[in-house]
Amino acid sequence: MAEKRLGVIGIVVEDREMVPLVNQVLSENESIIIGRMGVPYREKQIAIISIIINGTTDQIGALTGKLGSLEHVSVKSALTKKKL
């Protein structure tokens, strides 16, 4: 079994119409998501989402890759160096 890492993914959605697609991708990857916080910045029509994750680097890479391929969506992640 591949070793897992704990981390955070930051997501900025610059077009709120993309939020349903982001939510769909997150739902498809719920097995590695520990927690989530979303903040709609209504004045600017931007959504900011942070996700706490625990998964293999392959799982996390697949998730961030899918999110990053969505138009008007920016994604950054930070993972523990220590494998869990």
KAFENFEN-V494071 format. One record per backbone hydrogen bond with DSSP energy under -0.5 kcal/mol. CO is the residue of the C=O (numbers start at 1). NH is the residue of the N-H. Records with the same first field share a line. If there is no record, write none. Layout:
BEGIN
CO: NH  NH
END
This chain:
BEGIN
4: 84
5: 55
6: 80
7: 53
8: 78
9: 51
10: 76
11: 13  49
12: 14  74
13: 47
15: 18
16: 19
18: 22
19: 23
20: 24
21: 25
22: 26
23: 27
24: 28
25: 29
26: 29
27: 30
29: 32
30: 33
32: 34  54
35: 52
37: 50
39: 41  48
40: 42
41: 44  45  46
42: 45
45: 16
46: 41
47: 13
48: 39
49: 11
50: 37
51: 9  53
52: 34  35
53: 7
55: 5
56: 60
57: 61
58: 62
59: 63
60: 64
61: 65
62: 66
63: 67
64: 68
65: 69
67: 70
70: 73
72: 14  15
74: 12
76: 10
78: 8
END
